[in-house]
Amino acid sequence: MQVRNRHTARLARTAASLTAAGAIALGVAAVPAAADTATATAVPTVQQAETDAAQFEERILELLNADRQEMGLAPLERLDVLDDIAQGWSEQQARDGLMAHNPDYFAQYPGSPRAGGENVAYGYRTPEQMYQGWFNSPGHHRNMFNPTFTHIGIGIAFDESGAPYGTQNFAAFF
């Protein structure tokens, strides 16, 4: 039930962003009208952009923890306070139209974490694309697969054009 409440709260916080992103689609392919029917049998492909922030975030966590498990690492646990930090930063980036790291993210962490890290991304229309972008970047990859980290916060916000901004905040508390 706690996960459902977190999702409901996140959806409420990002309702305006989600409305703006409602009709975004990528990868529309069209077959020319004059094409020969023998060669035009392929159905156009449409990859729908993910516009539900909570689902976007959950899918990123699912992909990350599956890969961590394959590498023999413990899964990361979502922490509401880290989600709030990540969400706030993603929303600020979307408002400002500028992707950048939060210069104060670690100071915003509660308690006395042993370590922390942050990943930011912009413009990837699906969770799989955003995750792959981070996965393929050496610095982001190090954060995602750092065996010291125990917890994660994930935030997704959409700018006025529907482009997603993503933030991952990592921490080691124990």
Helices and strands as residue ranges (DSSP letters): H 2-13, H 15-21, E 25-26, E 47-48, H 53-70, E 77-78, H 80-96, G 106-108, E 115-122, H 127-136, H 138-144, E 151-158, E 164-172
